[in-house]
């Protein structure tokens, strides 16, 4: 919305005197900062109202896993869930206000984010109303996620230039590009669905998921800005993708809304993110990675999410094949709880790991 002020200064005579001032809205960096501040303020202002309403409507709050850490049955009982609604509302409002409304990349990523968010919301709704962990049928949920991801990947390939639009870029090498053809749709969909569910598995402790999501969002906001700028892309020898720079504004909105949410999600949490937020934010990260052709880098920057997902896969596979468990409990953050680590220790140490992985991922921009 603010982006249109530039055009108004050119068409409305009375506003022409403000044209030099309004020109700042042309800069993605300025609008990214504006989106970040707007997202944070929105969640700060409306967060308490949203929490009160969710607590009133949910009654007993999110059902706590009986097979999870026993301390959670006491410390987390009665805490409302669906806190992702706070993040998504702040994200959407600030993105609509600050991003270029004519940029298709913004709308594609927003569509994936809200689509995954709706699936997560329905899953949370079933859990809360039925006070069960069953939620949405797993296969149906994955099928819906896959359909959304496939549609997004198809739209992204139509925006790009052929054959690069269906190519997989290998980081560390400036000239290694593998054209996957139409198989890229399946690959891209796997990245988006995998990212959504990996973040969902990470969301198990107060503040554990939101900070790594913010770190990854900040990293991919920088990557999107660089990939969408012909000069910077040429200097760094990464592939230039016109229009993706605008995704930095959306990433800024996530960073701001995430900071606002963390205020209420910090231990002891007043609200949980729930599948509403974790699925949506994971899907958003996956779709941005596909859009800017940094799918493999996502596995580095989001390495914590990968670790959480792999720990569950290994645990299930080991138990089915041998009847034995590799970890004391999965996902892996519960394993460390069983080892005696306190919740703040796990959360803060995982944050540190996320920062280190983000730096490693960003280093691939120059190691080519």
N, C-alpha and C positions, 0 to 999 in steps of 0.2 A: 504493500500500500504506500509506504513512504517512498518507494522507488519511483512512483508516478509523479512525485513532486517535481522531479526534474523536467518532465514533459509539461507540467503546468506552468513552470517558470518560462518556458519557451512560447506557450500559447496564450497565456493570460497576461495582458500588458501590465497590470498592476503588480504582478509578481516578478517582473523582469529585474527589478532592483535587487531582489533577493537571490538572483541566479548564481552569483559567486559563492554565496553561503550554501545554497541548495546543491551545488555541484559535489559536495562531500558525499551525497547519497549515491554517487556513481561508484564510489570505492567499496569493493567487497569487504575490505578490512574494517571500514567504519561501520558498515551494516552488520557485520559479524559481531562486533562489539555491542552494537545496539540490540541485536537479538539475544545476546548473552545476558545483558542487564535486564531486558524485558522479561525473559524467561524466569530469571531469578526473582524479580519483583512480583511477578504474577503468582508464583508458587508461595512466596513468603506471605503475600496478602490473603490469598484464598485458601492456602493450605489448612489452617485451623478449621475453617468452615467445612471443607471437604472431609477432614478427619472426623469431625463431630457428626456429620451426616452419615458417614460410613459406619461409625461405631454404633449409632442409633439403629441403623437398618440391619446391621449384621448380628447384633446381639452378642453371641459367643465368640465372634471373630473368626479368624482362620483356624480350621482344625489342625491340631498339632500331631505329627506322625507318632504313633504309639511305638513304632520300631526304631525311632530316631533317638538321639541323646535324651536321657531321662530328665536332665536339667531343663530342657525346653518345655516339658509338660507343665512346669511351674512358672519359669521366667517369661515365657512368651504366650501364655494362655490369655485369651481375651483380646489380643491385639488385632485390630481390624486389618484387612488386606485390601487389594485393589488400589494401592497407592500409586500404581502406574497411571491412574487417571489424572493425578496431579501433574506428573511429568508430561504426559501427552497433551494435556490442555495448555500448559505453559509453552510446550514445543510448537504446537499448532498456531497459537496466537502470535507468538514472536516471529515465527517463520512467515506467516501471512503478512505481518506488518512490515518486515524488513527485507524479505527475499524478492527477487525479480519475478513477478507473477507470470511472465511469459516464458520462463525457463522450464522446459519439459523434465529435466533431470530432477528438479525439486519436487514436482508433482508425482513422478514415478516413485521416488524414495518415500514421500509422504504416504502414498497409497499403500506401499508395502508395510510401512510402520503402523498405519491405522488398521490395515487388514489383519496383521498379526496381533495387534492390540485387541481387536474385537474377538478373535479366537481365544486369546488369553482371558479376556473379560468373561466370556461365556464359561470357560473352564473354572475360573474363580467363583462365578455365580453358582454353578452347580455344587462346588465344594462347600460353599458357605451355607446355601439353603438346605442341602442334604446332610451337612456336617460329616462329610466323607472325603477320602482322598481319591476316590474313583474319578471324579470330574468328567471331562470330555473323553469319549472313546478314543483311544490312542491312534488307531488307524484312520478314523475319520478326521481327527485333528491334523495328522500328518498329510493326509490327502488334500485338505483345504490349504494348508501352508504351501504344499507343492504347487497347487494350481495358481496361487497368488504369485509365487516365485517364478514360475514358468512364464506367466503373463508379463511380469516385470522384465525378465531377461529378454523376452522377444521384443518388447518396446525399446530396451536399451540397444539391442543389436540393430534395430531399424534407425536409431539416431546416429550410430557410429558410421564410420566410413569403411567400406569393404576393402579387403578381407579382414582388416584389423578389428572390426566389430565382433568377430567370432574367434579372436585369437587369444591365446594364453601367453602373457608376458612373464618371462622368467627373471626374477630380480637378480642382481649382481652382474648380469650380462646385458649390455646395451643393445645387442643385435639378435638375441635369442628370442624368437617369437614363434609359437606353435599355433598354426591355424587348426582349430578344432571343428570347423564347419558347424553344422547344425547340432553336433554333440555338445557345443558350447551351452546350449539351452539347459541341458541336463546338468552340466557341470556348474553353471551359474546358479541354478535352482538348488543344487546340493549345498553350495556355499551359503546361500541365504537361509535355507531351512536349518542347516547345521549350526550357523551362527545364532539363530533364534533360540534353538533348543540348548545350545551350550551355555548361553547367558542364563537361560531359565534354570539350568542345573546349578549354576554358580550362586544363585540367589537363595542362600540358606542361612546366612547369619546377618545380623544388623550391619548395614553399610558395606557388606562384602561385595555386592554386585555393582552398585551404583558408581563407586569411585573408579574401578577398572573400566566401566563403560564410558565415563567422562574422559579418562586418559586416552582410551581408544578413539573417542570422538574428536578430541583435540588433535590427535595425531592424524586422523583421516581428514580433518578439516584443513590441516596444513597441506597434506598430499593433494587433496582436491583443488586447493587454491593454486598450487604449483603446476599440477597437470592441466589446469584450465588456463594457464598463462603461457603464451607461446614463447616468450623470452626466457622465463625461468625453466620451462620444460626443455628448451634447447640447451640451455646452460648445464642442466643436470643430466641431460641425455635420457630423459624419460619421455614416454609418448604423450604428445599434446592431444588433449581431448577437449575441443571447444565446448564451452558451456558448463563444464563440471565445476568450475571455480565457484559457482553460485551455491554449491553444496556446503561450502565453508560456512555460509550463513546458517544453514540448518544445523550443522555441527555446533555452532556457537549457541544456538537455541537449546540444544540438548545439554550443553555444558552449564548454561545458566539454570535451566529447569532442574538439572541434576543437583546443582549446589543447593537450590531451594529445598529439594526433596531430602537431601542429606541432613539438613537442619532438623528434620522431623524423624529421620530414619537412623540417626546416630544412636548408639547403645545408651540406654535401653530404648528401643524403637517405639515411637508412638503409632507407627503404621508400617505395614509391610508392602513392598513393591507388588508382589503377586505376579502371576503369569501375565496379567494385563500389561505390566511394564517390562518385565524381563523378555518376553517373547517379542514385543514390539521393538525394543531397543536393539536386541540381537538381530532381528530382521533388518532393521535400519542400517546397522553396521555392515551386514552382509551385502545389502543392495548397493551401498556406497562403494564398497570394495570392488564389486563387479562393474559399477559404472566407471570407476577411474582405472580399471585394469590392474588392480593391486590385490588380487585374490590371495596369492601366496603370502604377501606381506601381512595380510589379516591374520594368518595363522601364527605369525611371529608377534605382532602387536597384541593380538588377542590370545596369546599363548596360554594365559591363565584359564580362559574359557575352554580351550582345547584340552588342557590338563584335566579339568573337572569332568568333561564329557568322556575322555578316554578312561578315566578312573572308573566310571560307571560301566562302560563297555567291557573293560577288563574284568571287573568284579563279577558281572553277570555271566560272561563267557567262562570264567574260571569255575564258578559255582555249578554251572550246567554241565561242564565237561568233566570236572574232577570232584565236585561236591565240596571243594574248599574255597575259602575267600582269600584274596590277596591282601585286601585292606580290612581293617577292623570294621569299617563302615564306609560306604560310598554315598555321595561324592566325597572327594578326598579331604575337603575341609572338615567333615565329620570324623574322618580317620584321625586327624590331629587333635580333635576334641577328645577322642577316646584315649589318646596318648597323654592327656593331661594338660594340653595347651589351653589357656583361657581364651574366651571369645575375642577380646581386644587384641591379644597376641596374634591370633590367626588372621584377623582382619587386617591389621596394620602390616604384618609381614607379607601378606598377599598383595597389599597395595604397593609395597616396595618392589615386589617381583613384577607387578604390572608396569611400573615406571621403567624398570630396567629393560623389560621386553619392548616397551614403546620406543626407547632410545635405540635398541638394536634394530627394530623395524625401520625407523626413520633413517638409520645409517645406510640402508640399502639404496637410498636416493642418490648417494654419491659414490657408492662402491660399484661402479659399472665401467 
